[in-house]
Amino acid sequence: MRLDWALLASAAEGPPNGLVYILGAGIDTLRRDQYPAAFGGSIVLRLLTTRLESERPHTVEVHCSDEDGGPVLPQPIVLTIPARQVPPEHPHGWDLAAHIVINLSGVAIAHPGFYNFEILVDDQQVRTLPFRAEQTPRSAS
């Protein structure tokens, strides 16, 4: 299983039609009035498997850490992709795609600083999605 792409977005959904609908893709900075604050977005992944790999289950893990390496999540987010049958009409030699949308609305960011989401597929780190959290500047009134 290979990671084709991964990104942070304001919102996303992956309906069963095989497409992914993404709003506000490419988040790298959060601006919040006060902390702690909810991340309030999503991680969106596209994974590819060969026919043989598709017939086996796979595990995706997401860890989040602050700039000192301290964990942000009490436990990593762990998803299991079950074994799938390749549809008979699927072209031979084409990889089978799996789109995953992980809602991060419950992820609390404690304070301004630099953070990383680390993505592992089948116990191998495949991508780091860095972001920073900033205090919203107060306007002079």
DSSP file (Angstrom, degrees, kcal/mol; ACC not computed):
  #  RESIDUE AA STRUCTURE BP1 BP2  ACC     N-H-->O    O-->H-N    N-H-->O    O-->H-N    TCO  KAPPA ALPHA  PHI   PSI    X-CA   Y-CA   Z-CA
    1    1 A M              0   0    0      0, 0.0     2,-0.4     0, 0.0    48,-0.2   0.000 360.0 360.0 360.0 134.2    0.0    0.0    0.0
    2    2 A R  E     -A   48   0A   0     46,-2.6    46,-2.9   124,-0.0     2,-0.7  -0.942 360.0-123.4-125.0 143.9    1.3    3.4   -1.0
    3    3 A L  E     -A   47   0A   0     -2,-0.4    44,-0.2    44,-0.2     3,-0.1  -0.768  23.5-177.4 -82.9 119.3    0.3    6.9    0.0
    4    4 A D  E     -     0   0A   0     42,-3.1     2,-0.3    -2,-0.7    -1,-0.2   0.917  66.9 -22.8 -81.0 -49.1   -0.5    8.8   -3.2
    5    5 A W  E     -A   46   0A   0     41,-1.2    41,-2.3     2,-0.0    -1,-0.4  -0.987  54.1-168.5-158.4 160.0   -1.2   12.1   -1.4
    6    6 A A  E     +A   45   0A   0     -2,-0.3     2,-0.3    39,-0.2    39,-0.2  -0.987  15.2 163.9-149.2 143.5   -2.1   13.6    1.9
    7    7 A L  E     -A   44   0A   0     37,-1.9    37,-2.7    -2,-0.3     2,-0.4  -0.987  35.2-115.8-155.4 162.4   -3.2   17.1    3.0
    8    8 A L  E     +A   43   0A   0     -2,-0.3    19,-2.0    19,-0.3    18,-2.0  -0.865  39.7 176.4 -99.6 137.6   -4.8   19.1    5.7
    9    9 A A  E     -AB  42  25A   0     33,-2.6    33,-2.6    -2,-0.4    16,-0.2  -0.936  43.0-120.9-139.9 160.3   -8.1   20.8    4.7
   10   10 A S  E    S-     0   0A   0     13,-1.2     2,-0.3    14,-0.7    14,-0.2   0.883  96.8 -13.5 -66.8 -38.5  -10.9   22.9    6.3
   11   11 A A  E     + B   0  23A   0     12,-1.8    12,-3.0    30,-0.1     2,-0.3  -0.980  66.4 171.5-160.7 153.1  -13.4   20.2    5.4
   12   12 A A  E     - B   0  22A   0     -2,-0.3     2,-0.3    10,-0.2    10,-0.2  -0.984  10.4-164.6-160.3 157.3  -13.8   17.1    3.3
   13   13 A E  E     - B   0  21A   0      8,-2.0     8,-2.8    -2,-0.3    87,-0.0  -0.992   9.2-156.5-145.7 148.3  -16.1   14.2    2.5
   14   14 A G        -     0   0    0     -2,-0.3     6,-0.2     6,-0.2    87,-0.1  -0.734  18.9-171.6-125.2  81.5  -15.6   11.0    0.7
   15   15 A P    >   -     0   0    0      0, 0.0     3,-1.2     0, 0.0     4,-0.2  -0.178  41.9 -97.5 -68.4 168.2  -18.9    9.6   -0.5
   16   16 A P  T 3  S+     0   0    0      0, 0.0    -2,-0.0     0, 0.0     0, 0.0   0.458 106.8  88.8 -69.0   1.6  -19.1    6.1   -2.0
   17   17 A N  T 3  S-     0   0    0      2,-0.1     3,-0.1     1,-0.1    -3,-0.0   0.492 105.8-110.5 -79.1  -0.1  -18.9    7.5   -5.6
   18   18 A G  S <  S+     0   0    0     -3,-1.2     2,-0.2     1,-0.3    -1,-0.1   0.386  84.1 107.2  90.9  -4.7  -15.1    7.2   -5.4
   19   19 A L        -     0   0    0     -4,-0.2     2,-0.4    80,-0.0    -1,-0.3  -0.609  59.4-140.0-100.5 165.4  -14.5   11.0   -5.4
   20   20 A V        -     0   0    0     -2,-0.2     2,-0.6    -6,-0.2    -6,-0.2  -0.997   7.3-151.9-125.0 132.2  -13.3   13.2   -2.6
   21   21 A Y  E     -B   13   0A   0     -8,-2.8    -8,-2.0    -2,-0.4     2,-0.4  -0.923  20.5-174.6-106.9 120.3  -14.8   16.7   -2.1
   22   22 A I  E     -B   12   0A   0     -2,-0.6     2,-0.4   -10,-0.2   -10,-0.2  -0.941  12.8-168.7-124.1 134.1  -12.3   19.0   -0.3
   23   23 A L  E    S+B   11   0A   0    -12,-3.0   -12,-1.8    -2,-0.4   -13,-1.2  -0.966  74.8   5.0-117.3 136.4  -12.7   22.6    0.9
   24   24 A G  E    S-     0   0A   0     -2,-0.4   -14,-0.7   -15,-0.2     3,-0.4   0.923  82.9-170.1  63.1  48.2   -9.8   24.8    2.0
   25   25 A A  E     +B    9   0A   0    -16,-0.2   -16,-0.2     1,-0.2    -1,-0.1  -0.371  56.6  40.7 -72.3 148.0   -7.1   22.3    1.0
   26   26 A G        -     0   0    0    -18,-2.0   -17,-0.2     1,-0.2    -1,-0.2   0.764  67.2-178.8  92.5  28.4   -3.5   22.9    2.1
   27   27 A I        +     0   0    0    -19,-2.0   -19,-0.3    -3,-0.4    -1,-0.2  -0.380  19.1 152.3 -59.9 130.6   -3.8   24.2    5.6
   28   28 A D        +     0   0    0      1,-0.3   104,-2.2    -2,-0.1     2,-0.4   0.391  62.5  47.3-132.4  -8.4   -0.4   25.0    7.1
   29   29 A T  E     -d  132   0B   0    102,-0.2     2,-0.4     2,-0.0    -1,-0.3  -0.993  59.9-161.7-138.8 130.3   -1.4   27.7    9.6
   30   30 A L  E     -d  133   0B   0    102,-3.0   104,-3.2    -2,-0.4     2,-0.5  -0.916   7.4-165.7-103.6 134.5   -4.1   27.8   12.2
   31   31 A R  E     +d  134   0B   0     -2,-0.4     2,-0.3   102,-0.2   104,-0.2  -0.980  15.1 170.5-121.2 120.1   -5.1   31.2   13.6
   32   32 A R  E     -d  135   0B   0    102,-2.2   104,-2.5    -2,-0.5     3,-0.1  -0.938  39.0-133.0-129.1 149.7   -7.3   31.1   16.7
   33   33 A D  S    S+     0   0    0     -2,-0.3     2,-0.3   102,-0.2    -1,-0.1   0.848  90.6   3.5 -68.5 -34.8   -8.4   33.9   19.1
   34   34 A Q  S    S-     0   0    0    101,-0.1    -1,-0.2     2,-0.1    77,-0.0  -0.983  82.9 -92.2-150.4 159.2   -7.5   31.8   22.2
   35   35 A Y  S    S+     0   0    0     -2,-0.3     2,-0.2    -3,-0.1    75,-0.1  -0.934  91.6  52.0-126.1 150.1   -5.9   28.5   23.1
   36   36 A P  S    S+     0   0    0      0, 0.0     2,-0.3     0, 0.0    74,-0.2   0.489  82.7 163.8 -65.7 153.4   -6.5   25.7   23.7
   37   37 A A  E     -I  109   0C   0     72,-2.2    72,-3.8    -2,-0.2     2,-0.2  -0.976  40.8-102.4-143.6 152.8   -8.5   25.5   20.5
   38   38 A A  E     -I  108   0C   0     -2,-0.3    70,-0.2    70,-0.2    67,-0.1  -0.517  22.3-134.1 -74.3 142.9   -9.9   22.8   18.3
   39   39 A F        -     0   0    0     68,-2.9    66,-0.2    65,-0.5    -1,-0.1   0.959  32.6-166.3 -59.5 -50.1   -7.9   22.0   15.1
   40   40 A G        +     0   0    0     64,-0.9    65,-0.2     1,-0.2     2,-0.2   0.728  46.7  77.2  76.2  24.3  -11.3   22.1   13.3
   41   41 A G        -     0   0    0     63,-0.1    63,-3.1   -30,-0.0     2,-0.3  -0.519  69.4-103.9-138.6-151.9  -10.3   20.5   10.0
   42   42 A S  E     -AC   9 103A   0    -33,-2.6   -33,-2.6    61,-0.2     2,-0.5  -0.971  10.2-132.2-143.2 154.2   -9.6   17.2    8.3
   43   43 A I  E     -AC   8 102A   0     59,-2.1    59,-2.9    -2,-0.3     2,-0.5  -0.938  26.8-161.9-101.0 134.5   -6.7   15.0    7.1
   44   44 A V  E     -AC   7 101A   0    -37,-2.7   -37,-1.9    -2,-0.5     2,-0.3  -0.980  10.1-178.0-121.9 128.9   -7.4   13.7    3.6
   45   45 A L  E     -AC   6 100A   0     55,-2.7    55,-2.4    -2,-0.5     2,-0.5  -0.925  19.0-159.7-125.7 147.6   -5.5   10.7    2.2
   46   46 A R  E     -AC   5  99A   0    -41,-2.3   -42,-3.1    -2,-0.3   -41,-1.2  -0.979  18.7-172.8-124.7 117.4   -5.4    8.8   -1.1
   47   47 A L  E     -AC   3  98A   0     51,-3.0    51,-2.6    -2,-0.5     2,-0.4  -0.853   7.4-154.1-110.4 144.9   -3.9    5.3   -0.8
   48   48 A L  E     -AC   2  97A   0    -46,-2.9   -46,-2.6    -2,-0.3     2,-0.3  -0.950  11.6-178.3-121.4 139.5   -3.2    3.0   -3.6
   49   49 A T  E     - C   0  96A   0     47,-2.1    47,-3.3    -2,-0.4     2,-0.1  -0.974  23.7-126.0-132.4 149.4   -2.9   -0.8   -3.6
   50   50 A T     >  -     0   0    0     -2,-0.3     4,-2.1    45,-0.2     5,-0.1  -0.295  43.8 -95.0 -76.0 174.1   -2.2   -3.4   -6.2
   51   51 A R  H  > S+     0   0    0      1,-0.2     4,-0.8     2,-0.2    35,-0.1   0.930 127.6  46.9 -57.8 -45.7   -4.6   -6.2   -6.8
   52   52 A L  H >4 S+     0   0    0      1,-0.2     3,-0.8     2,-0.2    -1,-0.2   0.922 112.5  48.6 -64.5 -44.2   -2.7   -8.5   -4.4
   53   53 A E  H >4 S+     0   0    0      1,-0.2     3,-1.6     2,-0.2    -1,-0.2   0.831 103.2  63.1 -65.1 -31.3   -2.4   -5.8   -1.7
   54   54 A S  H 3< S+     0   0    0     -4,-2.1    30,-3.8     1,-0.3    -1,-0.2   0.777  93.6  62.4 -64.5 -26.1   -6.1   -5.0   -2.0
   55   55 A E  T << S+     0   0    0     -4,-0.8    -1,-0.3    -3,-0.8    28,-0.2   0.350  99.0  67.3 -84.0   7.6   -7.0   -8.5   -0.8
   56   56 A R  S <  S-     0   0    0     -3,-1.6    28,-0.2    26,-0.2     2,-0.1  -0.920  87.9-108.7-124.3 150.6   -5.3   -7.9    2.6
   57   57 A P        -     0   0    0      0, 0.0     2,-0.3     0, 0.0    -2,-0.1  -0.452  34.5-162.7 -74.5 155.1   -6.2   -5.6    5.4
   58   58 A H  E     -E   81   0B   0     23,-2.3    23,-3.4    -2,-0.1     2,-0.4  -0.944   9.4-136.9-136.4 156.7   -4.0   -2.5    6.1
   59   59 A T  E     -E   80   0B   0     -2,-0.3    63,-3.1    21,-0.2     2,-0.4  -0.948  10.3-167.0-120.2 135.6   -3.6   -0.2    9.0
   60   60 A V  E     -EF  79 121B   0     19,-2.8    19,-3.0    -2,-0.4     2,-0.4  -0.984   9.4-172.2-119.0 130.7   -3.3    3.6    8.9
   61   61 A E  E     -EF  78 120B   0     59,-2.7    59,-2.7    -2,-0.4     2,-0.4  -0.958   7.7-163.9-122.8 142.2   -2.1    5.5   12.0
   62   62 A V  E     -EF  77 119B   0     15,-2.4    15,-2.4    -2,-0.4     2,-0.3  -0.992   9.0-177.5-125.9 124.2   -2.0    9.3   12.6
   63   63 A H  E     - F   0 118B   0     55,-2.5    55,-2.9    -2,-0.4     2,-0.4  -0.863   9.0-157.6-113.3 151.4    0.1   10.7   15.4
   64   64 A C  E     + F   0 117B   0     -2,-0.3     8,-2.8    53,-0.2     9,-0.9  -0.999  15.1 174.2-131.4 133.8    0.2   14.4   16.3
   65   65 A S  E     -GF  71 116B   0     51,-2.2    51,-2.2    -2,-0.4     2,-0.1  -0.950  24.8-124.8-136.3 157.0    3.1   16.0   18.2
   66   66 A D  E >   - F   0 115B   0      4,-2.5     3,-2.1    -2,-0.3    49,-0.2  -0.264  48.2 -83.8 -89.0-176.8    4.2   19.5   19.2
   67   67 A E  T 3  S+     0   0    0     47,-0.9    48,-0.1     1,-0.3    -1,-0.1   0.676 130.1  53.9 -67.1 -16.5    7.5   21.1   18.5
   68   68 A D  T 3  S-     0   0    0     46,-0.2    -1,-0.3     2,-0.1    47,-0.1   0.398 121.1-106.6 -93.9   2.2    9.1   19.4   21.5
   69   69 A G  S <  S+     0   0    0     -3,-2.1    -2,-0.1     1,-0.3    46,-0.0   0.482  71.9 145.9  86.7   3.0    7.9   16.0   20.3
   70   70 A G        -     0   0    0      1,-0.1    -4,-2.5    -5,-0.1    -1,-0.3  -0.488  55.1-104.0 -74.0 143.1    5.2   15.8   23.0
   71   71 A P  B     -G   65   0B   0      0, 0.0    -6,-0.3     0, 0.0    -1,-0.1  -0.420  27.4-172.3 -69.9 139.5    2.0   14.0   22.0
   72   72 A V  S    S+     0   0    0     -8,-2.8    36,-0.2    -2,-0.1    -7,-0.2   0.759  74.7  61.0 -94.0 -36.3   -1.0   16.1   21.2
   73   73 A L  S    S-     0   0    0     -9,-0.9    -9,-0.1     1,-0.1    -1,-0.1  -0.754  77.6-139.8 -92.9 137.3   -3.4   13.1   21.0
   74   74 A P  S    S+     0   0    0      0, 0.0    -1,-0.1     0, 0.0    -2,-0.0   0.852  94.5   8.8 -62.4 -31.8   -3.9   10.8   24.0
   75   75 A Q  S    S-     0   0    0     -3,-0.0     3,-0.0     3,-0.0    -3,-0.0  -0.982  92.9-100.8-141.3 147.6   -3.8    7.9   21.5
   76   76 A P        -     0   0    0      0, 0.0     2,-0.6     0, 0.0   -13,-0.2  -0.322  40.0-106.7 -64.1 155.2   -3.0    7.8   17.8
   77   77 A I  E     -E   62   0B   0    -15,-2.4   -15,-2.4     2,-0.0     2,-0.5  -0.762  43.2-168.4 -80.0 122.6   -5.9    7.7   15.4
   78   78 A V  E     -E   61   0B   0     -2,-0.6     2,-0.4   -17,-0.2   -17,-0.2  -0.969   9.7-179.7-123.2 126.3   -5.9    4.1   14.0
   79   79 A L  E     -E   60   0B   0    -19,-3.0   -19,-2.8    -2,-0.5     2,-0.5  -0.957  15.3-149.4-122.9 141.7   -7.9    3.0   11.1
   80   80 A T  E     -E   59   0B   0     -2,-0.4   -21,-0.2   -21,-0.2    -2,-0.0  -0.952   4.9-154.1-110.7 126.3   -8.1   -0.5    9.5
   81   81 A I  E     -E   58   0B   0    -23,-3.4   -23,-2.3    -2,-0.5     3,-0.1  -0.880  25.0-136.5 -95.0 114.2   -8.8   -0.8    5.8
   82   82 A P        -     0   0    0      0, 0.0   -26,-0.2     0, 0.0   -23,-0.0  -0.193  30.4 -82.0 -69.0 162.2  -10.4   -4.2    5.4
   83   83 A A        -     0   0    0    -28,-0.2     2,-0.4   -26,-0.1   -28,-0.2  -0.357  53.0-158.2 -58.1 141.2   -9.5   -6.6    2.6
   84   84 A R        -     0   0    0    -30,-3.8     2,-0.4   -28,-0.2   -28,-0.1  -0.949  14.9-128.1-128.0 147.0  -11.3   -5.6   -0.6
   85   85 A Q        -     0   0    0     -2,-0.4   -34,-0.0   -30,-0.1   -30,-0.0  -0.782  28.7-123.2 -89.2 135.0  -12.2   -7.5   -3.7
   86   86 A V        -     0   0    0     -2,-0.4   -35,-0.0   -35,-0.1    10,-0.0  -0.661  32.2-112.6 -77.5 127.4  -11.1   -5.9   -6.9
   87   87 A P    >   -     0   0    0      0, 0.0     3,-2.0     0, 0.0    -1,-0.1  -0.313  20.8-123.2 -59.7 142.4  -14.2   -5.4   -9.2
   88   88 A P  T 3  S+     0   0    0      0, 0.0    -2,-0.0     0, 0.0     0, 0.0   0.804 111.2  55.3 -58.7 -29.5  -14.0   -7.5  -12.3
   89   89 A E  T 3  S+     0   0    0      2,-0.1     3,-0.1     3,-0.0    -3,-0.0   0.530  79.2 115.0 -82.5  -4.3  -14.3   -4.5  -14.5
   90   90 A H  S <  S-     0   0    0     -3,-2.0     3,-0.1     1,-0.1     6,-0.1  -0.503  79.6-106.1 -68.3 127.2  -11.3   -2.8  -12.9
   91   91 A P    >   -     0   0    0      0, 0.0     3,-1.8     0, 0.0     2,-0.1  -0.250  35.4-107.9 -58.9 136.1   -8.5   -2.5  -15.6
   92   92 A H  T 3  S+     0   0    0      1,-0.3     3,-0.1    -3,-0.1    -3,-0.0  -0.417 104.5  23.7 -64.2 134.3   -5.7   -5.0  -15.1
   93   93 A G  T 3  S+     0   0    0      1,-0.3     2,-0.3    -2,-0.1    -1,-0.3   0.282  94.2 118.4  92.4 -10.8   -2.5   -3.3  -13.9
   94   94 A W    <   -     0   0    0     -3,-1.8    -1,-0.3     1,-0.0     2,-0.1  -0.705  64.5-122.8 -88.1 140.2   -4.4   -0.3  -12.4
   95   95 A D        -     0   0    0     -2,-0.3     2,-0.5    -3,-0.1   -45,-0.2  -0.453  21.5-120.1 -75.7 155.1   -4.0    0.3   -8.7
   96   96 A L  E     -C   49   0A   0    -47,-3.3   -47,-2.1    -2,-0.1     2,-0.3  -0.856  28.6-141.7 -97.3 128.4   -7.1    0.4   -6.5
   97   97 A A  E     -C   48   0A   0     -2,-0.5     2,-0.4   -49,-0.2   -49,-0.2  -0.651  14.2-168.1 -94.1 146.1   -7.6    3.7   -4.7
   98   98 A A  E     -C   47   0A   0    -51,-2.6   -51,-3.0    -2,-0.3     2,-0.5  -0.992   8.5-157.3-129.5 124.3   -8.9    4.2   -1.1
   99   99 A H  E     -C   46   0A   0     -2,-0.4     2,-0.4   -53,-0.2   -53,-0.2  -0.873  10.0-169.6-102.6 133.4   -9.8    7.7    0.0
  100  100 A I  E     -C   45   0A   0    -55,-2.4   -55,-2.7    -2,-0.5     2,-0.5  -0.985   9.1-168.8-126.6 131.2   -9.8    8.4    3.7
  101  101 A V  E     -C   44   0A   0     -2,-0.4     2,-0.6   -57,-0.2   -57,-0.2  -0.985   6.9-166.2-118.1 122.0  -11.1   11.5    5.4
  102  102 A I  E     -C   43   0A   0    -59,-2.9   -59,-2.1    -2,-0.5     2,-0.4  -0.942  16.0-138.3-112.6 117.1  -10.2   11.9    9.1
  103  103 A N  E     -C   42   0A   0     -2,-0.6     3,-0.2   -61,-0.2   -61,-0.2  -0.601  19.1-177.0 -75.8 125.4  -12.2   14.5   11.0
  104  104 A L    >   +     0   0    0    -63,-3.1     3,-1.9    -2,-0.4   -64,-0.9   0.152  47.5 114.5-108.2  16.8   -9.9   16.5   13.4
  105  105 A S  T 3  S+     0   0    0    -64,-0.3    -1,-0.2     1,-0.3   -63,-0.1   0.793  78.6  51.0 -61.4 -27.1  -12.6   18.7   15.0
  106  106 A G  T 3  S+     0   0    0     -3,-0.2     2,-0.7   -68,-0.1    -1,-0.3   0.414  82.7 107.9 -89.8   2.0  -11.9   17.0   18.4
  107  107 A V    <   -     0   0    0     -3,-1.9   -68,-2.9   -34,-0.0     2,-0.5  -0.724  61.2-149.7 -84.7 116.2   -8.2   17.5   18.3
  108  108 A A  E     -I   38   0C   0     -2,-0.7     2,-0.6   -70,-0.2   -70,-0.2  -0.732   4.3-153.7 -89.9 128.8   -7.3   20.2   20.8
  109  109 A I  E     -I   37   0C   0    -72,-3.8   -72,-2.2    -2,-0.5   -37,-0.0  -0.913   8.0-158.4-100.9 117.8   -4.2   22.4   20.1
  110  110 A A        -     0   0    0     -2,-0.6    -1,-0.1   -74,-0.2   -75,-0.0   0.847  60.4 -15.5 -70.5 -38.4   -2.9   23.6   23.5
  111  111 A H  S    S-     0   0    0    -76,-0.1    -1,-0.1   -75,-0.1    22,-0.1  -0.973  82.5 -68.9-160.0 164.1   -1.0   26.7   22.5
  112  112 A P  S    S+     0   0    0      0, 0.0     2,-0.3     0, 0.0    22,-0.2  -0.306  80.1  88.8 -58.8 148.6    0.6   28.5   19.6
  113  113 A G  E    S- H   0 133B   0     20,-1.8    20,-3.2   -47,-0.0     2,-0.4  -0.967  76.7 -49.0 154.7-167.0    3.6   26.8   18.1
  114  114 A F  E     + H   0 132B   0     -2,-0.3   -47,-0.9    18,-0.2     2,-0.3  -0.835  51.2 177.2-105.9 140.7    4.7   24.3   15.6
  115  115 A Y  E     -FH  66 131B   0     16,-3.1    16,-2.3    -2,-0.4     2,-0.4  -0.890  14.9-150.6-138.0 163.2    3.1   20.8   15.2
  116  116 A N  E     -FH  65 130B   0    -51,-2.2   -51,-2.2    -2,-0.3     2,-0.6  -1.000   8.5-152.6-137.8 136.9    3.2   17.7   13.0
  117  117 A F  E     -FH  64 129B   0     12,-2.0    12,-3.0    -2,-0.4     2,-0.5  -0.961  22.3-158.7 -98.2 123.8    0.8   15.1   12.0
  118  118 A E  E     -FH  63 128B   0    -55,-2.9   -55,-2.5    -2,-0.6     2,-0.5  -0.905   2.5-156.4-105.2 130.1    2.8   11.9   11.3
  119  119 A I  E     -FH  62 127B   0      8,-2.8     7,-3.0    -2,-0.5     8,-1.3  -0.925   9.2-173.4-112.7 127.2    1.1    9.3    9.0
  120  120 A L  E     -FH  61 125B   0    -59,-2.7   -59,-2.7    -2,-0.5     2,-0.5  -0.955   7.1-165.3-117.5 137.9    2.0    5.6    9.1
  121  121 A V  E >  S-FH  60 124B   0      3,-2.7     3,-1.4    -2,-0.4   -61,-0.2  -0.990  80.7 -14.4-121.6 122.1    0.8    2.9    6.8
  122  122 A D  T 3  S-     0   0    0    -63,-3.1    -1,-0.2    -2,-0.5   -62,-0.1   0.917 131.0 -52.3  49.6  49.0    1.3   -0.7    7.9
  123  123 A D  T 3  S+     0   0    0    -64,-0.2     2,-0.5     1,-0.2    -1,-0.3   0.567 116.4 112.5  68.0  13.4    3.8    0.5   10.5
  124  124 A Q  E <  S- H   0 121B   0     -3,-1.4    -3,-2.7     0, 0.0     2,-0.3  -0.969  70.5-123.9-116.5 128.0    5.9    2.6    8.1
  125  125 A Q  E     + H   0 120B   0     -2,-0.5    -5,-0.3    -5,-0.3     3,-0.1  -0.542  36.7 167.5 -70.0 127.2    6.0    6.4    8.3
  126  126 A V  E     +     0   0B   0     -7,-3.0     2,-0.3     1,-0.3    -6,-0.2   0.612  55.3   8.4-117.5 -18.9    4.9    7.7    4.9
  127  127 A R  E     - H   0 119B   0     -8,-1.3    -8,-2.8  -122,-0.0     2,-0.4  -0.978  48.3-150.5-163.6 148.2    4.3   11.4    5.4
  128  128 A T  E     - H   0 118B   0     -2,-0.3   -10,-0.2   -10,-0.2  -122,-0.1  -0.994  10.4-164.1-119.0 130.0    4.6   14.3    7.8
  129  129 A L  E     - H   0 117B   0    -12,-3.0   -12,-2.0    -2,-0.4     2,-0.2  -0.888  15.5-164.7-113.5  97.9    2.1   17.2    7.6
  130  130 A P  E     + H   0 116B   0      0, 0.0     2,-0.3     0, 0.0   -14,-0.2  -0.494  13.8 166.1 -82.2 152.0    3.5   20.1    9.5
  131  131 A F  E     - H   0 115B   0    -16,-2.3   -16,-3.1    -2,-0.2     2,-0.4  -0.977  24.0-136.5-154.1 162.5    1.4   23.1   10.6
  132  132 A R  E     -dH  29 114B   0   -104,-2.2  -102,-3.0    -2,-0.3     2,-0.5  -0.921   9.4-143.7-121.8 151.4    1.8   26.1   12.9
  133  133 A A  E     -dH  30 113B   0    -20,-3.2   -20,-1.8    -2,-0.4     2,-0.3  -0.959  23.2-177.4-114.2 129.6   -0.7   27.5   15.4
  134  134 A E  E     -d   31   0B   0   -104,-3.2  -102,-2.2    -2,-0.5     2,-0.4  -0.915  30.1-113.1-127.4 152.5   -0.8   31.3   15.8
  135  135 A Q  E     -d   32   0B   0     -2,-0.3  -102,-0.2  -104,-0.2  -101,-0.1  -0.676  41.8-110.8 -77.6 134.3   -2.7   33.7   18.0
  136  136 A T        -     0   0    0   -104,-2.5    -1,-0.1    -2,-0.4  -105,-0.0  -0.516  39.2-110.2 -64.9 127.8   -5.0   35.9   15.9
  137  137 A P        -     0   0    0      0, 0.0     2,-0.4     0, 0.0    -1,-0.1  -0.344  29.6-123.2 -61.1 137.8   -3.6   39.5   16.0
  138  138 A R        -     0   0    0     -3,-0.0     2,-0.2     1,-0.0    -3,-0.0  -0.678  24.6-123.8 -83.2 134.5   -5.8   41.8   18.0
  139  139 A S        -     0   0    0     -2,-0.4     2,-0.6     1,-0.1    -1,-0.0  -0.556  21.1-118.3 -79.8 141.4   -7.0   44.8   16.1
  140  140 A A              0   0    0     -2,-0.2    -1,-0.1     1,-0.2     0, 0.0  -0.680 360.0 360.0 -78.3 119.7   -6.1   48.2   17.5
  141  141 A S              0   0    0     -2,-0.6    -1,-0.2     0, 0.0    -2,-0.0   0.400 360.0 360.0-112.6 360.0   -9.4   50.0   18.2
